[in-house]
Amino acid sequence: MKLISWNVNGLRAVEKKGFLDFLHTCGADILALQETKAMAEQLSETLRAPTGWHTYFCSAERKGYSGVAVYAKEKPMNVWYGLGEEEFDREGRTLILEYPDFFFINIYYPNGGQGPERIDFKLRFYDCFLQKSKELFKTGKTVIVCGDVNTAHQAIDLARPKENEKNTGFLPEERAWLDRFFSEGFVDTFRQFNKEGGHYSWWDYKTGARKRNVGWRIDYFMIDEKSAGKLKGAGMMSEVMGSDHCPIWIEVGDL
């Protein structure tokens, strides 16, 4: 089973850059998108209901902001829109799909770039997500989480760690939360296969950072520890253009 996650930085914008071709040729069984910036009714019919896919959209109350979507080959048993907390769910950041053997969670985690209050919101969101994950762990099913986490975990995960130690996305308190994720039942799938630096999933548009590969690895696939042995591979699709992020992927064996 191949799973792909991509922050598209506007689904309507990326549609004009070949998204539908990508959808039909990427080989994904499930494709998760973040920062869709659109409500379902604002999307073209080909985006809402492409042939061969089951689609799910969770939008923010505020137009043109946040939003997540999932395109799935197989219809899930259940779908939840949000984490069950209004202050977070009004921003359209979470979709949870349940299948017979696993839960698939697509999340666009908040950015802390608007000051201390927003960083606090981000950390509380992390906490709410972790509590939801623990509930799902108790079912005994595999739990797979993907999305734009908006934090680089370690110095190896961004090109210029020293320069960013006091910037959101690499603050000690944000990184400590990722430490907690990985100490309370999750595995960073990419680092199961690749321990090297220089692999990033986001580059700043304004500075042309992608051409120089001055980036951050802030997009993650995580899987619960007991299922980590089912991983077959994980990687970045840095050749795929259309957003300031590139897609990331994992392959998982029988669950």
Buried (B, 14 or more C-beta within 10 A) or exposed (E): BBBBBBBBBBBBBBBEBEBEEBBEEBEBBBBBBBBBBBBBEBBEEEBBEBEEBBBBBBBBEEEBBBBBBBBBEEEBEEBBBBBBBEEBBEBBBBBBBBBEEBBBBBBBBBBBEEEEEBBEBBBBBBEBBBEBBEEBBEEEBBBBBBBBBBBBBBBBBBBBBEEBEEEBBBBEBBBEBBEEBBEEBBBBBBBBEEEEBEBBBBBEEEEEBBEEEBBBBBBBBBBBBEBBEBBEEBBBBBEBEBBBBBBBBBBBEEB
